[in-house]
Amino acid sequence: MRQLLRSTWGKYLIALAAVAAALLIRGLIDPLVGRGAATVTLYGAIAVAVWAGGYKPGLLAAMVGYLAVNYFFIEPRGSISVENLSDVGRLLGFLLSALLIIALGGAMHGARERAEKQAETAKRYYADVAAFEREMAQAARPAPRP
């Protein structure tokens, strides 16, 4: 999993898998919620995408997710459309919420990456210091007597 998170394509695959899972869940709850909560499951998918890869995979998840939700769950189903002012309002609400998740998640993702790089740098530094100290201790030992 860690290797997948480091791969650029892996981050986008995780984003798309999260959207697919969100769509599956939305399909399962469709009889219960109908049109009213069309995008509700996408927010978790966007958060997972941002956590895994930063803001770019998060944007991909938001765009692909909204288009898929619009196609499958918003009337008229089977088409992508924004037909009235109410649809525009829902779209704007989704965009604002998605952008907030992406902005905050992207900042946290960046902080995590910086912390990981600093930890790796510190680990290398302390390994070098330990090696130097071993060399100095060995050089300070008296030579064996014949």
VMD Tcl script that builds the backbone (N, CA, C; Angstrom):
set m [mol new atoms 438]
animate dup $m
set s [atomselect $m all]
$s set {name element resname resid chain x y z} {
  {N N MET 1 A 0.833 -1.197 0.000}
  {CA C MET 1 A 0.000 0.000 0.000}
  {C C MET 1 A 0.870 1.250 0.000}
  {N N ARG 2 A 1.948 1.205 0.785}
  {CA C ARG 2 A 2.826 2.379 0.872}
  {C C ARG 2 A 3.433 2.697 -0.499}
  {N N GLN 3 A 3.782 1.635 -1.248}
  {CA C GLN 3 A 4.344 1.824 -2.588}
  {C C GLN 3 A 3.309 2.455 -3.515}
  {N N LEU 4 A 2.053 2.025 -3.383}
  {CA C LEU 4 A 0.975 2.579 -4.196}
  {C C LEU 4 A 0.778 4.058 -3.894}
  {N N LEU 5 A 0.905 4.435 -2.619}
  {CA C LEU 5 A 0.751 5.838 -2.234}
  {C C LEU 5 A 1.891 6.707 -2.759}
  {N N ARG 6 A 3.046 6.114 -2.998}
  {CA C ARG 6 A 4.181 6.888 -3.517}
  {C C ARG 6 A 4.150 7.023 -5.033}
  {N N SER 7 A 3.428 6.142 -5.687}
  {CA C SER 7 A 3.315 6.173 -7.135}
  {C C SER 7 A 2.287 7.220 -7.558}
  {N N THR 8 A 2.643 8.023 -8.550}
  {CA C THR 8 A 1.711 9.042 -9.034}
  {C C THR 8 A 0.435 8.406 -9.543}
  {N N TRP 9 A 0.578 7.374 -10.363}
  {CA C TRP 9 A -0.616 6.711 -10.898}
  {C C TRP 9 A -1.401 6.031 -9.797}
  {N N GLY 10 A -0.708 5.513 -8.806}
  {CA C GLY 10 A -1.375 4.860 -7.691}
  {C C GLY 10 A -2.298 5.799 -6.941}
  {N N LYS 11 A -1.866 7.050 -6.779}
  {CA C LYS 11 A -2.693 8.044 -6.087}
  {C C LYS 11 A -3.991 8.301 -6.848}
  {N N TYR 12 A -3.896 8.357 -8.165}
  {CA C TYR 12 A -5.097 8.576 -8.979}
  {C C TYR 12 A -5.979 7.325 -9.013}
  {N N LEU 13 A -5.357 6.153 -8.980}
  {CA C LEU 13 A -6.142 4.912 -8.919}
  {C C LEU 13 A -6.917 4.821 -7.609}
  {N N ILE 14 A -6.289 5.230 -6.516}
  {CA C ILE 14 A -6.976 5.242 -5.230}
  {C C ILE 14 A -8.154 6.213 -5.278}
  {N N ALA 15 A -7.941 7.378 -5.899}
  {CA C ALA 15 A -9.022 8.362 -6.021}
  {C C ALA 15 A -10.196 7.779 -6.799}
  {N N LEU 16 A -9.915 7.129 -7.914}
  {CA C LEU 16 A -10.988 6.547 -8.725}
  {C C LEU 16 A -11.655 5.369 -8.010}
  {N N ALA 17 A -10.887 4.583 -7.281}
  {CA C ALA 17 A -11.465 3.476 -6.514}
  {C C ALA 17 A -12.374 4.011 -5.409}
  {N N ALA 18 A -11.972 5.111 -4.786}
  {CA C ALA 18 A -12.812 5.721 -3.749}
  {C C ALA 18 A -14.123 6.227 -4.344}
  {N N VAL 19 A -14.046 6.818 -5.533}
  {CA C VAL 19 A -15.270 7.280 -6.211}
  {C C VAL 19 A -16.150 6.082 -6.556}
  {N N ALA 20 A -15.548 5.012 -7.060}
  {CA C ALA 20 A -16.326 3.821 -7.395}
  {C C ALA 20 A -17.029 3.264 -6.156}
  {N N ALA 21 A -16.327 3.234 -5.035}
  {CA C ALA 21 A -16.938 2.753 -3.790}
  {C C ALA 21 A -18.076 3.675 -3.358}
  {N N ALA 22 A -17.864 4.983 -3.498}
  {CA C ALA 22 A -18.910 5.950 -3.135}
  {C C ALA 22 A -20.144 5.773 -4.014}
  {N N LEU 23 A -19.926 5.526 -5.299}
  {CA C LEU 23 A -21.053 5.320 -6.211}
  {C C LEU 23 A -21.790 4.019 -5.884}
  {N N LEU 24 A -21.047 2.993 -5.530}
  {CA C LEU 24 A -21.663 1.729 -5.150}
  {C C LEU 24 A -22.534 1.912 -3.902}
  {N N ILE 25 A -21.979 2.589 -2.921}
  {CA C ILE 25 A -22.747 2.844 -1.694}
  {C C ILE 25 A -23.979 3.691 -2.010}
  {N N ARG 26 A -23.794 4.707 -2.851}
  {CA C ARG 26 A -24.926 5.571 -3.222}
  {C C ARG 26 A -25.996 4.764 -3.938}
  {N N GLY 27 A -25.593 3.843 -4.779}
  {CA C GLY 27 A -26.555 2.983 -5.456}
  {C C GLY 27 A -27.330 2.101 -4.487}
  {N N LEU 28 A -26.634 1.626 -3.456}
  {CA C LEU 28 A -27.291 0.776 -2.469}
  {C C LEU 28 A -28.311 1.540 -1.631}
  {N N ILE 29 A -28.000 2.797 -1.326}
  {CA C ILE 29 A -28.925 3.580 -0.501}
  {C C ILE 29 A -29.911 4.402 -1.332}
  {N N ASP 30 A -29.820 4.296 -2.662}
  {CA C ASP 30 A -30.696 5.092 -3.534}
  {C C ASP 30 A -32.179 4.951 -3.210}
  {N N PRO 31 A -32.683 3.748 -2.960}
  {CA C PRO 31 A -34.118 3.646 -2.645}
  {C C PRO 31 A -34.498 4.397 -1.367}
  {N N LEU 32 A -33.545 4.594 -0.476}
  {CA C LEU 32 A -33.843 5.268 0.785}
  {C C LEU 32 A -33.756 6.782 0.686}
  {N N VAL 33 A -32.809 7.299 -0.128}
  {CA C VAL 33 A -32.572 8.748 -0.139}
  {C C VAL 33 A -33.041 9.452 -1.397}
  {N N GLY 34 A -33.135 8.751 -2.498}
  {CA C GLY 34 A -33.574 9.387 -3.741}
  {C C GLY 34 A -32.656 10.510 -4.180}
  {N N ARG 35 A -33.225 11.516 -4.831}
  {CA C ARG 35 A -32.442 12.618 -5.387}
  {C C ARG 35 A -31.890 13.554 -4.323}
  {N N GLY 36 A -32.551 13.631 -3.199}
  {CA C GLY 36 A -32.209 14.630 -2.186}
  {C C GLY 36 A -30.770 14.616 -1.710}
  {N N ALA 37 A -30.147 13.484 -1.697}
  {CA C ALA 37 A -28.783 13.383 -1.180}
  {C C ALA 37 A -27.882 12.754 -2.234}
  {N N ALA 38 A -27.947 13.255 -3.424}
  {CA C ALA 38 A -27.237 12.633 -4.543}
  {C C ALA 38 A -25.731 12.571 -4.333}
  {N N THR 39 A -25.152 13.602 -3.764}
  {CA C THR 39 A -23.687 13.659 -3.656}
  {C C THR 39 A -23.161 13.290 -2.275}
  {N N VAL 40 A -24.014 12.838 -1.391}
  {CA C VAL 40 A -23.614 12.637 -0.001}
  {C C VAL 40 A -22.431 11.683 0.161}
  {N N THR 41 A -22.340 10.645 -0.620}
  {CA C THR 41 A -21.243 9.688 -0.453}
  {C C THR 41 A -19.941 10.151 -1.103}
  {N N LEU 42 A -20.015 11.168 -1.930}
  {CA C LEU 42 A -18.798 11.636 -2.613}
  {C C LEU 42 A -17.823 12.336 -1.670}
  {N N TYR 43 A -18.323 12.936 -0.607}
  {CA C TYR 43 A -17.430 13.685 0.273}
  {C C TYR 43 A -16.369 12.779 0.908}
  {N N GLY 44 A -16.762 11.579 1.289}
  {CA C GLY 44 A -15.787 10.634 1.823}
  {C C GLY 44 A -14.777 10.216 0.774}
  {N N ALA 45 A -15.237 10.020 -0.455}
  {CA C ALA 45 A -14.329 9.641 -1.544}
  {C C ALA 45 A -13.315 10.749 -1.819}
  {N N ILE 46 A -13.778 11.986 -1.779}
  {CA C ILE 46 A -12.872 13.120 -1.995}
  {C C ILE 46 A -11.844 13.179 -0.874}
  {N N ALA 47 A -12.290 12.979 0.355}
  {CA C ALA 47 A -11.363 13.008 1.494}
  {C C ALA 47 A -10.313 11.904 1.376}
  {N N VAL 48 A -10.725 10.709 0.981}
  {CA C VAL 48 A -9.774 9.601 0.798}
  {C C VAL 48 A -8.783 9.945 -0.310}
  {N N ALA 49 A -9.267 10.504 -1.409}
  {CA C ALA 49 A -8.398 10.856 -2.536}
  {C C ALA 49 A -7.363 11.895 -2.122}
  {N N VAL 50 A -7.788 12.898 -1.368}
  {CA C VAL 50 A -6.854 13.943 -0.917}
  {C C VAL 50 A -5.861 13.362 0.075}
  {N N TRP 51 A -6.337 12.514 0.979}
  {CA C TRP 51 A -5.439 11.885 1.946}
  {C C TRP 51 A -4.363 11.073 1.231}
  {N N ALA 52 A -4.778 10.333 0.206}
  {CA C ALA 52 A -3.846 9.453 -0.495}
  {C C ALA 52 A -2.873 10.204 -1.382}
  {N N GLY 53 A -3.340 11.268 -2.042}
  {CA C GLY 53 A -2.479 11.870 -3.050}
  {C C GLY 53 A -2.412 13.365 -3.108}
  {N N GLY 54 A -3.134 14.061 -2.261}
  {CA C GLY 54 A -3.096 15.517 -2.310}
  {C C GLY 54 A -4.257 16.092 -3.103}
  {N N TYR 55 A -4.130 17.365 -3.438}
  {CA C TYR 55 A -5.274 18.070 -4.021}
  {C C TYR 55 A -5.615 17.631 -5.448}
  {N N LYS 56 A -4.632 17.220 -6.237}
  {CA C LYS 56 A -4.932 16.833 -7.623}
  {C C LYS 56 A -5.818 15.588 -7.700}
  {N N PRO 57 A -5.479 14.493 -7.005}
  {CA C PRO 57 A -6.405 13.364 -6.998}
  {C C PRO 57 A -7.761 13.734 -6.372}
  {N N GLY 58 A -7.752 14.652 -5.414}
  {CA C GLY 58 A -9.011 15.112 -4.826}
  {C C GLY 58 A -9.883 15.830 -5.843}
  {N N LEU 59 A -9.265 16.660 -6.669}
  {CA C LEU 59 A -10.015 17.336 -7.735}
  {C C LEU 59 A -10.561 16.331 -8.742}
  {N N LEU 60 A -9.754 15.333 -9.076}
  {CA C LEU 60 A -10.220 14.290 -9.995}
  {C C LEU 60 A -11.434 13.567 -9.406}
  {N N ALA 61 A -11.346 13.202 -8.128}
  {CA C ALA 61 A -12.458 12.506 -7.477}
  {C C ALA 61 A -13.712 13.379 -7.476}
  {N N ALA 62 A -13.556 14.666 -7.220}
  {CA C ALA 62 A -14.717 15.557 -7.197}
  {C C ALA 62 A -15.350 15.667 -8.580}
  {N N MET 63 A -14.527 15.844 -9.606}
  {CA C MET 63 A -15.076 16.018 -10.955}
  {C C MET 63 A -15.717 14.732 -11.478}
  {N N VAL 64 A -14.977 13.640 -11.423}
  {CA C VAL 64 A -15.503 12.374 -11.929}
  {C C VAL 64 A -16.716 11.951 -11.100}
  {N N GLY 65 A -16.614 12.123 -9.802}
  {CA C GLY 65 A -17.713 11.748 -8.919}
  {C C GLY 65 A -18.979 12.527 -9.212}
  {N N TYR 66 A -18.857 13.837 -9.375}
  {CA C TYR 66 A -20.060 14.636 -9.644}
  {C C TYR 66 A -20.684 14.258 -10.987}
  {N N LEU 67 A -19.850 14.089 -11.998}
  {CA C LEU 67 A -20.396 13.704 -13.311}
  {C C LEU 67 A -21.122 12.361 -13.232}
  {N N ALA 68 A -20.536 11.407 -12.515}
  {CA C ALA 68 A -21.162 10.088 -12.386}
  {C C ALA 68 A -22.458 10.165 -11.580}
  {N N VAL 69 A -22.442 10.915 -10.482}
  {CA C VAL 69 A -23.656 11.066 -9.677}
  {C C VAL 69 A -24.744 11.755 -10.493}
  {N N ASN 70 A -24.362 12.778 -11.237}
  {CA C ASN 70 A -25.340 13.482 -12.074}
  {C C ASN 70 A -25.939 12.524 -13.095}
  {N N TYR 71 A -25.116 11.691 -13.679}
  {CA C TYR 71 A -25.575 10.759 -14.705}
  {C C TYR 71 A -26.477 9.667 -14.124}
  {N N PHE 72 A -26.070 9.090 -13.003}
  {CA C PHE 72 A -26.775 7.925 -12.466}
  {C C PHE 72 A -27.900 8.245 -11.480}
  {N N PHE 73 A -27.788 9.360 -10.742}
  {CA C PHE 73 A -28.708 9.548 -9.622}
  {C C PHE 73 A -29.544 10.834 -9.652}
  {N N ILE 74 A -29.263 11.743 -10.549}
  {CA C ILE 74 A -30.038 12.982 -10.621}
  {C C ILE 74 A -30.938 12.920 -11.845}
  {N N GLU 75 A -32.199 13.254 -11.642}
  {CA C GLU 75 A -33.184 13.223 -12.742}
  {C C GLU 75 A -32.887 14.326 -13.749}
  {N N PRO 76 A -33.009 14.110 -15.015}
  {CA C PRO 76 A -33.316 12.853 -15.675}
  {C C PRO 76 A -32.080 11.951 -15.669}
  {N N ARG 77 A -32.249 10.753 -15.154}
  {CA C ARG 77 A -31.136 9.797 -15.065}
  {C C ARG 77 A -30.707 9.388 -16.470}
  {N N GLY 78 A -29.435 9.097 -16.597}
  {CA C GLY 78 A -28.912 8.692 -17.888}
  {C C GLY 78 A -28.420 9.853 -18.725}
  {N N SER 79 A -28.366 11.041 -18.131}
  {CA C SER 79 A -27.819 12.198 -18.834}
  {C C SER 79 A -27.137 13.105 -17.811}
  {N N ILE 80 A -26.249 13.921 -18.307}
  {CA C ILE 80 A -25.568 14.882 -17.440}
  {C C ILE 80 A -26.141 16.249 -17.777}
  {N N SER 81 A -26.837 16.837 -16.799}
  {CA C SER 81 A -27.465 18.120 -17.082}
  {C C SER 81 A -27.657 18.917 -15.802}
  {N N VAL 82 A -27.711 20.213 -15.976}
  {CA C VAL 82 A -28.086 21.144 -14.927}
  {C C VAL 82 A -29.218 21.953 -15.542}
  {N N GLU 83 A -30.451 21.627 -15.158}
  {CA C GLU 83 A -31.604 22.138 -15.878}
  {C C GLU 83 A -32.268 23.363 -15.276}
  {N N ASN 84 A -32.103 23.579 -13.966}
  {CA C ASN 84 A -32.815 24.709 -13.367}
  {C C ASN 84 A -31.969 25.327 -12.259}
  {N N LEU 85 A -32.502 26.372 -11.673}
  {CA C LEU 85 A -31.766 27.099 -10.641}
  {C C LEU 85 A -31.495 26.224 -9.423}
  {N N SER 86 A -32.396 25.337 -9.107}
  {CA C SER 86 A -32.207 24.416 -7.994}
  {C C SER 86 A -31.007 23.498 -8.252}
  {N N ASP 87 A -30.860 23.024 -9.497}
  {CA C ASP 87 A -29.706 22.190 -9.863}
  {C C ASP 87 A -28.405 22.983 -9.746}
  {N N VAL 88 A -28.442 24.241 -10.147}
  {CA C VAL 88 A -27.260 25.102 -10.040}
  {C C VAL 88 A -26.884 25.274 -8.569}
  {N N GLY 89 A -27.888 25.476 -7.726}
  {CA C GLY 89 A -27.628 25.619 -6.292}
  {C C GLY 89 A -27.002 24.375 -5.698}
  {N N ARG 90 A -27.515 23.207 -6.070}
  {CA C ARG 90 A -26.931 21.939 -5.588}
  {C C ARG 90 A -25.490 21.783 -6.066}
  {N N LEU 91 A -25.257 22.132 -7.324}
  {CA C LEU 91 A -23.906 22.041 -7.873}
  {C C LEU 91 A -22.955 22.985 -7.134}
  {N N LEU 92 A -23.382 24.215 -6.914}
  {CA C LEU 92 A -22.533 25.171 -6.200}
  {C C LEU 92 A -22.273 24.716 -4.762}
  {N N GLY 93 A -23.297 24.192 -4.110}
  {CA C GLY 93 A -23.108 23.669 -2.755}
  {C C GLY 93 A -22.106 22.529 -2.731}
  {N N PHE 94 A -22.227 21.628 -3.692}
  {CA C PHE 94 A -21.276 20.521 -3.788}
  {C C PHE 94 A -19.866 21.050 -4.039}
  {N N LEU 95 A -19.730 21.978 -4.990}
  {CA C LEU 95 A -18.403 22.517 -5.318}
  {C C LEU 95 A -17.751 23.199 -4.122}
  {N N LEU 96 A -18.511 23.999 -3.393}
  {CA C LEU 96 A -17.948 24.675 -2.222}
  {C C LEU 96 A -17.514 23.677 -1.160}
  {N N SER 97 A -18.354 22.682 -0.896}
  {CA C SER 97 A -18.002 21.665 0.098}
  {C C SER 97 A -16.788 20.852 -0.356}
  {N N ALA 98 A -16.780 20.457 -1.620}
  {CA C ALA 98 A -15.664 19.671 -2.155}
  {C C ALA 98 A -14.365 20.473 -2.110}
  {N N LEU 99 A -14.427 21.738 -2.488}
  {CA C LEU 99 A -13.215 22.567 -2.467}
  {C C LEU 99 A -12.703 22.781 -1.053}
  {N N LEU 100 A -13.603 22.875 -0.090}
  {CA C LEU 100 A -13.179 23.007 1.305}
  {C C LEU 100 A -12.459 21.736 1.768}
  {N N ILE 101 A -13.020 20.583 1.444}
  {CA C ILE 101 A -12.375 19.310 1.794}
  {C C ILE 101 A -11.010 19.209 1.108}
  {N N ILE 102 A -10.954 19.590 -0.154}
  {CA C ILE 102 A -9.701 19.509 -0.906}
  {C C ILE 102 A -8.659 20.466 -0.340}
  {N N ALA 103 A -9.066 21.691 -0.007}
  {CA C ALA 103 A -8.115 22.675 0.523}
  {C C ALA 103 A -7.564 22.234 1.875}
  {N N LEU 104 A -8.442 21.860 2.786}
  {CA C LEU 104 A -7.981 21.448 4.113}
  {C C LEU 104 A -7.205 20.135 4.047}
  {N N GLY 105 A -7.728 19.186 3.299}
  {CA C GLY 105 A -7.043 17.904 3.160}
  {C C GLY 105 A -5.702 18.051 2.461}
  {N N GLY 106 A -5.652 18.920 1.453}
  {CA C GLY 106 A -4.392 19.154 0.745}
  {C C GLY 106 A -3.335 19.755 1.660}
  {N N ALA 107 A -3.761 20.672 2.529}
  {CA C ALA 107 A -2.817 21.257 3.492}
  {C C ALA 107 A -2.300 20.194 4.456}
  {N N MET 108 A -3.197 19.324 4.922}
  {CA C MET 108 A -2.765 18.248 5.831}
  {C C MET 108 A -1.871 17.246 5.112}
  {N N HIS 109 A -2.200 16.945 3.856}
  {CA C HIS 109 A -1.376 16.018 3.074}
  {C C HIS 109 A 0.034 16.589 2.894}
  {N N GLY 110 A 0.119 17.864 2.569}
  {CA C GLY 110 A 1.421 18.506 2.406}
  {C C GLY 110 A 2.219 18.500 3.698}
  {N N ALA 111 A 1.543 18.755 4.819}
  {CA C ALA 111 A 2.228 18.743 6.112}
  {C C ALA 111 A 2.747 17.343 6.427}
  {N N ARG 112 A 1.950 16.324 6.112}
  {CA C ARG 112 A 2.390 14.946 6.351}
  {C C ARG 112 A 3.605 14.609 5.492}
  {N N GLU 113 A 3.582 15.015 4.230}
  {CA C GLU 113 A 4.733 14.733 3.349}
  {C C GLU 113 A 5.993 15.431 3.845}
  {N N ARG 114 A 5.845 16.692 4.280}
  {CA C ARG 114 A 7.011 17.414 4.812}
  {C C ARG 114 A 7.542 16.736 6.067}
  {N N ALA 115 A 6.649 16.294 6.951}
  {CA C ALA 115 A 7.075 15.618 8.177}
  {C C ALA 115 A 7.798 14.311 7.858}
  {N N GLU 116 A 7.298 13.566 6.882}
  {CA C GLU 116 A 7.952 12.320 6.496}
  {C C GLU 116 A 9.346 12.581 5.929}
  {N N LYS 117 A 9.483 13.629 5.110}
  {CA C LYS 117 A 10.800 13.969 4.558}
  {C C LYS 117 A 11.755 14.408 5.654}
  {N N GLN 118 A 11.270 15.203 6.612}
  {CA C GLN 118 A 12.117 15.642 7.710}
  {C C GLN 118 A 12.534 14.462 8.581}
  {N N ALA 119 A 11.630 13.527 8.809}
  {CA C ALA 119 A 11.964 12.340 9.600}
  {C C ALA 119 A 13.023 11.503 8.900}
  {N N GLU 120 A 12.896 11.370 7.584}
  {CA C GLU 120 A 13.891 10.618 6.816}
  {C C GLU 120 A 15.255 11.317 6.854}
  {N N THR 121 A 15.257 12.627 6.730}
  {CA C THR 121 A 16.506 13.395 6.807}
  {C C THR 121 A 17.138 13.238 8.187}
  {N N ALA 122 A 16.329 13.327 9.232}
  {CA C ALA 122 A 16.844 13.176 10.593}
  {C C ALA 122 A 17.404 11.775 10.810}
  {N N LYS 123 A 16.729 10.778 10.280}
  {CA C LYS 123 A 17.195 9.396 10.418}
  {C C LYS 123 A 18.562 9.226 9.757}
  {N N ARG 124 A 18.716 9.771 8.553}
  {CA C ARG 124 A 20.018 9.682 7.864}
  {C C ARG 124 A 21.092 10.447 8.638}
  {N N TYR 125 A 20.734 11.633 9.162}
  {CA C TYR 125 A 21.687 12.450 9.903}
  {C C TYR 125 A 22.192 11.695 11.136}
  {N N TYR 126 A 21.260 11.137 11.916}
  {CA C TYR 126 A 21.662 10.437 13.128}
  {C C TYR 126 A 22.420 9.151 12.822}
  {N N ALA 127 A 22.125 8.507 11.710}
  {CA C ALA 127 A 22.900 7.331 11.303}
  {C C ALA 127 A 24.330 7.750 10.963}
  {N N ASP 128 A 24.484 8.885 10.280}
  {CA C ASP 128 A 25.829 9.390 9.953}
  {C C ASP 128 A 26.589 9.776 11.219}
  {N N VAL 129 A 25.901 10.418 12.164}
  {CA C VAL 129 A 26.549 10.812 13.427}
  {C C VAL 129 A 27.004 9.567 14.183}
  {N N ALA 130 A 26.157 8.544 14.247}
  {CA C ALA 130 A 26.525 7.307 14.945}
  {C C ALA 130 A 27.721 6.640 14.284}
  {N N ALA 131 A 27.744 6.623 12.960}
  {CA C ALA 131 A 28.881 6.030 12.247}
  {C C ALA 131 A 30.155 6.820 12.533}
  {N N PHE 132 A 30.061 8.137 12.549}
  {CA C PHE 132 A 31.222 8.975 12.846}
  {C C PHE 132 A 31.721 8.718 14.265}
  {N N GLU 133 A 30.804 8.618 15.212}
  {CA C GLU 133 A 31.196 8.370 16.599}
  {C C GLU 133 A 31.877 7.010 16.744}
  {N N ARG 134 A 31.393 6.000 16.028}
  {CA C ARG 134 A 32.047 4.680 16.069}
  {C C ARG 134 A 33.470 4.769 15.522}
  {N N GLU 135 A 33.615 5.500 14.411}
  {CA C GLU 135 A 34.952 5.660 13.819}
  {C C GLU 135 A 35.890 6.379 14.781}
  {N N MET 136 A 35.387 7.431 15.427}
  {CA C MET 136 A 36.227 8.191 16.368}
  {C C MET 136 A 36.594 7.331 17.579}
  {N N ALA 137 A 35.644 6.536 18.072}
  {CA C ALA 137 A 35.929 5.673 19.232}
  {C C ALA 137 A 36.965 4.622 18.852}
  {N N GLN 138 A 36.857 4.092 17.648}
  {CA C GLN 138 A 37.806 3.068 17.209}
  {C C GLN 138 A 39.177 3.690 17.008}
  {N N ALA 139 A 39.227 4.907 16.490}
  {CA C ALA 139 A 40.521 5.552 16.276}
  {C C ALA 139 A 41.171 5.955 17.607}
  {N N ALA 140 A 40.382 6.172 18.650}
  {CA C ALA 140 A 40.920 6.590 19.937}
  {C C ALA 140 A 41.430 5.420 20.769}
  {N N ARG 141 A 41.117 4.194 20.409}
  {CA C ARG 141 A 41.581 3.036 21.154}
  {C C ARG 141 A 43.093 2.894 20.962}
  {N N PRO 142 A 43.749 2.521 22.043}
  {CA C PRO 142 A 45.201 2.318 21.905}
  {C C PRO 142 A 45.492 1.094 21.030}
  {N N ALA 143 A 46.598 1.170 20.347}
  {CA C ALA 143 A 46.992 0.053 19.484}
  {C C ALA 143 A 47.357 -1.135 20.354}
  {N N PRO 144 A 47.051 -2.324 19.908}
  {CA C PRO 144 A 47.396 -3.521 20.712}
  {C C PRO 144 A 48.929 -3.667 20.825}
  {N N ARG 145 A 49.382 -4.137 21.996}
  {CA C ARG 145 A 50.826 -4.337 22.220}
  {C C ARG 145 A 51.252 -5.703 21.750}
  {N N PRO 146 A 52.427 -5.755 21.174}
  {CA C PRO 146 A 52.906 -7.057 20.663}
  {C C PRO 146 A 53.360 -7.994 21.746}
}
mol reanalyze $m
mol bondsrecalc $m
mol representation Tube
mol addrep $m
